[in-house]
């Protein structure tokens, strides 16, 4: 991995963990820390695009409280939702256990 890639990942992690909205931080930060290294450059672009949206909107899309606009990358959002379900699944949760 190049220095440029490392810098990009560090910036992405910083943006994911320090959103100013704790609920979003607790999904985005661990997702980036766990998966960003394995994402293609295109998937990283899509994730960076998602992080450009306001916290309240992005969180509402992740928890499926609101429907995202069509220009939001569906696969990037789906990956965040899968991660949310895996990490935040409660014992006895019927969503996927």
C-alpha positions as CSV (number, residue, x, y, z in Angstrom):
1,X,0.0,0.0,0.0
2,X,1.4,3.4,-0.9
3,X,1.8,6.4,1.4
4,X,-1.0,8.1,-0.6
5,X,-3.3,5.2,0.2
6,X,-2.3,5.2,3.9
7,X,-3.0,8.9,4.1
8,X,-6.4,8.4,2.4
9,X,-7.4,5.7,4.8
10,X,-6.3,7.8,7.8
11,X,-8.4,10.7,6.6
12,X,-11.3,8.5,6.0
13,X,-11.1,7.0,9.5
14,X,-10.9,10.5,11.0
15,X,-14.0,11.6,9.1
16,X,-15.8,8.4,10.1
17,X,-15.0,8.7,13.8
18,X,-15.4,12.4,14.3
19,X,-18.7,13.3,12.7
20,X,-20.1,15.2,15.7
21,X,-23.1,12.8,15.9
22,X,-22.2,9.9,18.1
23,X,-24.7,7.4,16.8
24,X,-23.2,7.8,13.3
25,X,-19.6,7.6,14.7
26,X,-20.4,4.2,16.3
27,X,-21.3,2.7,12.9
28,X,-19.1,4.6,10.5
29,X,-15.9,4.5,12.6
30,X,-15.8,0.7,13.2
31,X,-16.9,0.1,9.6
32,X,-14.0,2.1,8.2
33,X,-11.5,0.5,10.6
34,X,-12.7,-3.0,9.8
35,X,-13.3,-2.8,6.0
36,X,-11.6,0.2,4.4
37,X,-8.3,-1.5,3.7
38,X,-10.2,-4.2,1.7
39,X,-12.3,-1.9,-0.4
40,X,-11.5,-1.1,-4.0
41,X,-10.6,2.5,-5.0
42,X,-14.1,2.8,-6.4
43,X,-15.8,1.6,-3.2
44,X,-13.6,4.0,-1.2
45,X,-14.8,6.8,-3.5
46,X,-18.4,5.8,-2.8
47,X,-17.8,5.7,0.9
48,X,-16.1,9.1,0.8
49,X,-19.1,10.5,-1.1
50,X,-21.4,9.1,1.6
51,X,-19.4,10.8,4.3
52,X,-19.9,14.1,2.6
53,X,-23.6,14.1,3.4
54,X,-24.9,15.6,6.6
55,X,-24.8,13.4,9.7
56,X,-28.5,13.3,10.3
57,X,-29.3,12.3,6.7
58,X,-26.6,9.7,6.5
59,X,-27.6,8.1,9.8
60,X,-31.3,8.1,8.9
61,X,-30.4,6.2,5.7
62,X,-28.2,3.7,7.5
63,X,-30.9,2.9,10.0
64,X,-33.5,2.9,7.3
65,X,-35.6,5.7,8.8
66,X,-35.5,7.6,5.5
67,X,-35.1,6.7,1.9
68,X,-31.8,8.0,0.4
69,X,-31.8,10.0,-2.8
70,X,-31.2,8.0,-6.0
71,X,-27.6,9.4,-6.4
72,X,-26.5,7.7,-3.2
73,X,-24.4,4.7,-3.9
74,X,-26.6,1.7,-3.1
75,X,-23.8,-0.8,-2.6
76,X,-21.9,1.5,-0.2
77,X,-25.0,2.1,1.8
78,X,-25.9,-1.6,1.8
79,X,-22.5,-2.5,3.1
80,X,-22.9,-0.1,6.0
81,X,-26.4,-1.6,6.8
82,X,-25.0,-5.1,6.7
83,X,-22.2,-4.0,9.1
84,X,-24.8,-2.3,11.3
85,X,-26.8,-5.5,11.5
86,X,-23.7,-7.7,12.2
87,X,-22.2,-5.5,14.9
88,X,-25.3,-4.2,16.6
89,X,-27.4,-7.3,16.6
90,X,-28.9,-7.9,20.0
91,X,-29.3,-11.4,21.5
92,X,-32.6,-12.9,20.3
93,X,-32.8,-10.3,17.5
94,X,-34.8,-11.8,14.6
95,X,-33.1,-9.7,11.9
96,X,-30.5,-12.2,11.0
97,X,-29.3,-14.5,13.8
